[in-house]
Amino acid sequence: MPASPPAIDFDGGKAYRARLKSGVRAHVDRPLPFLILHRFPRRDPDSLALQVASTSPSYLLWPEAGDGEALALIDAVTAKLCETNKRVLLVSLYDLPRDPTLDDKAPRLERFICRLGASDDPAAQAAADHLERALGAIEVDLRTCTVERVSQCWCEPGVDALIDRSPGLSHISLGLPQNYRIPGEEGIYPQLLHELSIGIFDALLQGFCTFIAETSVRPPASHRALGRSSFIAAARTVDRKLFKIATSFDFLLSVSPINSAAAYENFKASHHAAEPIFRYRPLTVDPERTKRDLYAIDLRRVEDPVLETLFSEKRRELGQQLTMLECRNTPDFRYASLMLYGSVERPLLDSARDILAKVEKSNVPDTEMVDAPAVRDAARLLVDRYRRANPAFKAQISLRADIAAGMMVSGHKLLIAADTRMRRTRLDALLQHEVSVHLLTCVNGAAQGLQIFQSGLAGYEGVQEGLGVFAECAVGGLNAARLRLLAARVLVVDAMIEGADFIHCFRLLHGGHGFLPDRRPRFPRRRLCQGRHLSARLQGGARSSRRAPRSGAFLVRQDRRSAHPGGRGARAARPAPPPAQPAGIPRLARGAGAHRGDGEARLALATHPAGDLNADRLFRQRHGQGASPLHHHHHGA
């Protein structure tokens, strides 16, 4: 190891790193206007202050024996940072002392308290005020943080003198709670420690953002833009392993029957009295072995709480999907799916009933119909238009005899059922849904720096399906029949969750809401998509559901998950709602095929292929505004 630190140089966008023999360690990602300090009496891997500091993009850590070298390095780093920043904020992080009155028989934990001090300058005071609010909003294990403001900052030895002689430095000190430690023991509650480190780090970023707003004319758009600007090797390794597992099986195809047409013909031959028997593909993976590999991935090595949260939630989703595959053809499938997707919420169910009651059935006879080859040709034309705009838009289009009537997107593949027949007036709307939303987003995700954006963040389906239905509306394809179909799916899903069998659901649609019995139903055996993406199938007695939107039926809603600690995945821009209509009913198409042929140009979707969102910017901004890609979707005519 070098006896003296390397020269501080940020030219070329490189981070500054130093590791000295005395144990001093520094990492400064770029010339940010803040530096986190942490001095430790002994190396404690369970120190909350150490964990929070070491995840920061700008920190300096040292043991007691390294005070001399640490102070010299702090002086040099802050001087360099002051060259490009009006003021620089030093943050002294330390662990509060444990309560000596608690033992292993104590009925309570350590206090959930932070101790906050700040220098007198306005920028430090504003940052401390925001930090106090952000810390007070942290809730862990049903407990909220109490913030104690002190007038005197806590300082490491010698740091106070350095601040006094440097007029461009501000100072904040933050003592961190010990409520993650087991009273009277050396052990810890690991989940508490993890959640605390994520919450406190995010609160610090918010305080830094306020400090920059007070001292700069160009504050960042989001406090999460202040995180690390490059992916570390551990993050890429975790991402690669998760992607390998995510692409080792096709979840939708694995739970989609391969004999839909024959099963329906048998059901019709029984005069709708005998439940159909669905058959499925053999699994391409062993769910138990794959789950062992999945949970053998060490996410804690990522070091970044934002990425770790995204990876953790993706791993949980994959694990629950594998559990559902284990439960195929058993009643447990329904309960496994409820864990992953939730149930139909009451506002959505009420809106679906309202739509079926108020939207009249279409009496317009079938016009010109198109078959699967015609759908394939139209899809090729649309894909070619995108490819002319950007050669990176690559998609495979094929006819398949082993999927239900309609279209399905799986990665970069558009699969069209060989027995598909649909009205020509519906063709453009479905192509906009599948190609202009799902395929386009997949291409965009593949252009990012991490593969998780290609396989899709956990819970990505809600935004994607909302945008897909919005695309149908934008090109005039959301007609009365389509709207009634979407509403009927909600009712079927809810009925199956409550225990209804296939025949009961069929009678609910036929006798209760007037759907024709001579048309092959598309409700019980395939993904039922809308809003937050409903799903329903009969799996030899098993039923599943995808979570419903929180309010209103079929209106595009922004997913509640966000790519930050405590959130889940990428946010998508929320389109403006259509003009007011009767409660729960979005605007219908003005005419069959309105805007047909130029729908993709009319969609202001923030998903552009190949390179418009570079990985570095996406990582630094931390808000995932390019909607995560959909791995597979299925829609009927």
N, C-alpha and C positions, 0 to 999 in steps of 0.2 A: 504494500500500500504506500502511496506517496506520503512523504513527511510534511509537505505543505499542500494546500488546496490548489487545484488547477485554476488557470486564469478564467475569470468570469466573462463569458462571451455568448451572446444570444444570436449572433449572425447566422443566417441560413435556417432560422427557425429551430435550432437545436436547443434542447433543455440543458441546464447547468446541473451537474451532479458532482458531489465530492464525498469521499469516505476516507477519514483520517485514522491513524493508528490509535489515537486516544479514544476512538469510538464516536467521534463527531461525524454526523451524516447529514448531507444537505441535498435537496432536490428543488430546483426552481424551473418550472416547466417553460416559462416565458416571462418577460418583464412585467409581471403583474404588480399592482400597487399594494401588496400585502405579503406578509411572511409570518407563518405560524412557528412559534418556538415551544419546545418541550424539553425540560431538563429532568432526568430521572435519577433517583438515588441508586436504583438497581434495575436490572433488566427484568421487567415483568410483562410477559406476553399478554396478560389479561388486563393491562392498564387501559382504561377507556381513553385517557388523554393521548397515550401513545398511538392507539388505533386511529383516532380521529385525525391526529397530526399527520400520520404517515399516509393517509389517503388524500391529503391536500395536494394541490398542484404546486404549492410553494411552502416548504417547511425546512426547519433545521432542528435536529435532535442531537442531544449529547448527554453523557453521563456526568456525574459530579466531578470526576477526575479530568474532564476535558474542558473545564471552564475557560481557561486561557485561550485555547485554539478556537473555541466556540465564539467567544466575544470578538476575536479578530475577524472571524469569518462573517459574523452578523454585520460588523462594521463595513466590510468590503461589499457584501451582497446588497445591503440597504443603500450604500453609496451608488452602486450600479443601477439599482431600481429607481433611485431619485433622478437619474439622468433623463428618464423618459416619463416620469410621473411627478405631478405637482406635490403630492404628499404620499407617504408610504405608511401603512398601518402594520404595527407589530402586534401579534396576538400571543400572549403567554398562556398556554394551556397547562393545567396541572390537575391532579386528582385530589379531591377533598379528603381529609382524614376520615377513617372509619369510626363509627360510634363504639367506644370501648365498653359500653354498658350492655351491648347485645351479645348473646351467646347462642349456641345451637338449639336452645330450647325457647328462644324468644318468639313471641307470637307475631312479630312484625319484622319488616325489612328495614334496611338503611333508608334514611330520608331521601326522597326524590327531589333534590335541590341543586341548583346551580348558583354560583357566587360570581357576580359580574361587576367589574370595575372598568372605568374609562378615563382617559386623560381629559383635560378641560377644553380642548379645542372643539369647535362646532362639528367637524366631520366625525371625530371619534364619538362624540355624544350622540349624533344622529344614528351612526352605525350601531351603537350600544342600545339605543331605544328600539330599533328594528330587531336587533338580536334578542332583546328581552321578550318582545312580543312573539317572535318565532319559537323561542325556547318554551315559553308558556303554553304554546299550542301543541307541544309534543305530548302525545298520550301513548303510554306503554303499559300493557297489562292492566288496563282500566284505571291507571293513575296518571295524573298530569303533573308537569314539572312546575315547581315553585322557584322563582328567580329572586334572589336576594341581591339588591344593588348595594354596593359599598363605595365609599367616597375615595378610598385609597386603592390604587391598583397593586396587585401582587406582582412582584418582579423577581426574576432570576438574579443571582448575584452578579453585579456589574452592569446589568441591562439598564437600570435606572440612570446610571451616570452616562451611558451611551446616548440615551434618549435626551437627556438634559443638554448635551452639547451638539445635538443634531436638530435644528429647527424644522426640518421637513418630515419628522417622524411623529406619528400619533401612536397611541398605545391602548390596548384593551387587554384585560386579564379575565380569564374564565376558569373557575374551579368546577370540576365535573363530579356528578353524583357517583355513589358507590352502591346503589341499590341493586346492582346485578350480582353482588357478592353474597354468598351464603353466610348468614350471621354466625359468628363464632368459628368459622372454618376458612380454609384457604380456597375452597371451591367456588365456582361461579354458576350462575344461570346463563348458559351460552346464548339462548335466544334473546334474553333481555339485553345482554351486552351488544349483540348484533343490532337490534332495533334501536338502541340508544345511539350507537355510533352513526347509524344512517341518519337518524333524526337530527342529531347535533351537528353533523357535518352539513346537512342541508340548511339548517338555521344559520350557520356561519357564512355560507355562501350568500344568503340573503343579506346578512349584515355587511359583507364585503361589497355587494351591489349598491347598497345605500351609501357606503363610504365613497365609492367611485362616483355616484351621482352628485355627491357634495363637492367633489374635487375635480371633476372632469366635465367637459361639455358633451362627451359621447359615452354615456353609460351603456352597458350591454342591454340587449332587449330582454334577456332572461338571466336570473342569477345563476342558472345552471350552465350558462356559457362560460363561467369562470372555472369550470372543472378542467381536468387534464385534456390536452389537445391531441394526444396520440394514443393509440391502443398499445398496451404493453403486451409482451409475448404471452403472458399467462392468460390474458383476455382472449387473444386469438386462439390459443390452444383449447380453452373451454368452448369457445364459439364453434370451432371445427368439430369437436366431439359431439356437441349438441346437434349440429347440423347433420352429422353422419347418422345419428339415431333417428332424427326427425324424418330423414329421407329413406330410412330403411324399410318403412312400411307406408302404405297409402291408407289412411284411416277411413276416408269416405268410401273408397272401393271395397274395403274390408267389411263394411257394414251395409253395403248395398247388395240387394239380391241379384243373382244372375239369371233368374227365371221369371222375371216380372210378367212378361207377356203370357207365358204359359200358365202361371199361377192365376192370373186374372181370368183367363179363359175357363179354367177349371172352376173358379169361383162363380162365374156367370152360368156355367153348365149346371151348377148345383142350385140354381135359382137364388143365389146369394144367401145360402143357408149353411154352407160348410166353409170354415175358415181356410184360407189358402195356406199352402206350405211353401215357404220361401227357402231357397238354397243360397249358400254363400261361398265365396272363394276360400280355399285353404289359406291360412295365414302365412305370410312370408317371413315372420319372425317368431321367436319363442318369447311371449310377453314377460315371463318371469326372468329369463336370462337377460333380456333387454333392459328390464327395470334395474337389475343388479348393475349393469354397465352404466345406466343413466345416473344412478345415485352414487356411483364410485367417482364421479367427476367432482373434483375439489373446487367449488365455486369461490371459497374464501381466498384463493390465491389471486383472484382478479384485482383486489386492492381498491377498486373503485365501487362505491356503494350503489351508484346509479346502474352501472352495468351488472353488478352482482344481483340487483333486484330484478332486472330484465331476464337474466339467465335463470334465476331461481324460479320465477313464475313460469317461464317456458318449460323448465324441467318438470314442474308440478303438473302443467297441462299435459305434457307428453306421458307422464306417469299415469294420469287419470285416463287418458285415451287407451293406454295399454291395459289398464284394468277393465275398461269397457270391452276390449277385444277378448280378454280372458272370459268375460261373462256372456259372450254371444250365445244365443239360443237358450238362455236361462232367464228366469224372472229377475235375477240380480242386475241385469243390464239396465233396467229402468233406474234402479237406485244409484248405480255407478254414474249414469248420465246426469242425474239430478245433482250429484256432487260437483260435476264439471260445469253444467250449463244452467242449473237452477230451474225454477218452475215458471209458469205463465203468471205474470202479475195481474192483479185485478183491474187496473186501469186499461191495460192492453186488452184483456178479455172483454171488458165492457165496450171498448171501441170496436172490437171485431163484431160483437153482436149488433151494435148500432149500425155498422156498415151493411151487414146482411139484412137488417130490417129496413134501411132507408134507400140503399142502392138497388134499383130495379134490375131484374134479370134482362139481359139483352135478347131481343126478339129478332135481331138481324140474322138472317141465315148465313151459313158458312159461305164465304166468297172463295176466291181462288186459293187453293191449297198448294203447299210446296212440300216436297219429300226431302229425305236426308241428303241426297246428292246436291239438290238445289241449295240447301242450307250450307253445305260445305263450300260450294262455289261462291256464295255470297260472303262467307267468312273469309275466304282467301282474298277476295277483292279488298275487304276492309283491312286485313293484315298487310296486304301489299301497300295500301295507302300509308299506313304507319311506317312501314319499312322504307318507303321512299323518303319520308321525313327524317327517319333515323335508322340507319342500317342495323343498329343494335337490337331493333325490335324483331326478335326471332320467335317463331311459334310453329308448332307442329299441329296440323289439323288432320284428323282421321275419323273414319266411321267405325263404330264398335257395335257388335251384336250382343255384348254381355252387360250392357247398362240399360236402364229404363229410358223410355222415350224422352227426348230432350237433349240438352247439352251439358257438358261438365268440363270445368277447367281443373287440370291437375298439373301444377307447376307451369311449365311453358307449353303444355299440351291442351288443345281444345278437342274434346272427345264428343262426337255426335252419335247418338243412338241410331242404328241402322233402320229402325222402324219408326223414326220420327216423321210426323206429319203435322203441319201447323198452318194457320192462316198466313198468307203472305203479308197481311197488314201487321202481324205480330213479329215478323222476322227481324226488322231493323231494331226494334226495341230490345229484343233478346240478345242480338249481336252487340248492341251498345253495352248492355249489362255484362256480358261475358268477356268481350274483347276490349272495349274502351274503358272498362273498370278493372276486371280481374286480371286479364293478361297484361294490360298496361302497367298495373301496379307490381306484378311479378317481375316484369322487365326492369322496372325502376328499383325494386328491392335488390335484384341481382347486381346492380351497379354500385351498391354501397360497400363500405369497407368491412362490414361484418355480415356473415352469412345468416344470422338470425333474422335479418330484414328480408331475406329471400324466402325462408321457410315461414316467416310470419311471427310477430310477437304474440304472446299469450292473449287470447281474447280479441284477436284482430277481426273476427268475422262480423261483429256488429257494425262497425264503421263501413266495412266493405259491402255488406249486403244493403245497408242503408243507401250508400252511394249507387249501388246497382239499381235499386228500385227508383231512386231519384233520376238516374240516367234514362230509365224507361219513361218516366214522367216528362223529362226534358225533351224527348223526341216524339211525344204524343202517343206513347204506347201503353200508358197506364189507363186502360179503358175499364168499363164497368165489370166486364167478365173477369179481367185480371185482378181487379180490386176485390171482388167477391171471393175469388180463389184464395188470395192471400189471407183474407179474414177467416175463411173456412179452415185454413190450416191451423190458425190459432185455436179455434174451437176443438179441432181434432186432437191437437197436442194436449190441451187441458183435459179432455175427456180420457185420453190414454193414461195421463199421469194419475187421474183419479181411479183408474182400474178398468176402464172400458176395453172390451176386446175389439177385434177387427169388425165383426158383424155389427156391434153396437155403433161403432163410428160410421160405418157405411149407412146405417139407418138414420143416424143423426143428420148426415148430409143429404140423403135422398128424401126421407120423409119430413125432416125438420126444416130443411132450407132449400129444397127443390132442385138439388143437383141431379142431373140425369143419370139413371143407372146404367145406360147402355154405353157410357163413355168410360174408358179405362181410368180409374181414379189415380191421382198422383199424390195422395195425402199420406197414407200410413207407412209407406215403405221407403221414403227417401227424405232427404234433407228438406225441411220446411223453413225457408229463409225469409226473415224480415226483421228490420230494426236491429236488435241485438242477436239476431239469428236463431230462430226456432228450428228445432229438428225433431222429427218424429218418425219412428219405424216400428213395425211389429217384427221382433226378432224371435220367432218361435215362442211367443208369449212375452217377450221383453219389449218394453217401450222406452223411448228416450225423448228428451226435450232439450232445446237450447234456450238460453235465457232470453226473456222478452225485454223490449225496451221499457224504460221506467215510466214513460207517460206517452199517451197518444199512440195510435196505430199507424204503422207504416210511414211515419214521418222520419226523415233523416235526423238522427240524434248523435251528438258527439259522444263517443265512448268515454265513460268516467275514468278509464285507466289512462295514466300518463307516464311518460318515460322518466320517472324520478322516484326517489325513495317514497314508498307508500303508494305508488301508482302502478299501473299495469299496461305498459305498452304504449304505442304511438298514437298521438291524437291526430285527427283529421279535421280539416276546415269544415265548419258547420255551414251548409248552404242556407241561404235565406228561405224561409218557408213560403209556400204558395199562398195566394190571397185567401182570406178567411172563407171557410165553407161551413156547412153544418157540422156540429161538434164531432170530432174524430174522423172526419172524412176529408182527405186531401183532394186537390183539384183533379178532375178527370181529364182525359185527353179530349181536345176539341173535335177531333175527327180521326178516324182510323188512318194511321200512317202519316200523321202530321209531321212535318220536318223530315220526312223519310229521306235517307241517303246522306244527310249532312249532320247527323246527330253527334258524331264524335267531335266535330268542330265546335258544337254548341256547349259541350261540357267543360266547365271551368274546373277541371280536376287538377289538383296540385300533385300530379304524379306523372313526371316526364321521364322518358327512358334515358339511360346511359349518361351519367355524368352531371346532370343538372344539380343534383345534390351530392357533393363530394363527401366522402366518409369523415374527413377531418372536421368539416364544418358541422356535419350532423352530430358527431360525437360531442363537440364543444358546446353546441347550442342546447343539447339535452332535451329537446321537446318533440323530436320525431315527427315533424309536420308532414313529411311524406308518408302517407298511410302505409302501414305494413302490408306486405303482399299476402294474397290469399293463396294458400297451397292447393286447395281444391274446392270447387263449387259445383252444384248440380241444379239445373233448372229445366223444367219441362216447358212445353209450348203453352 
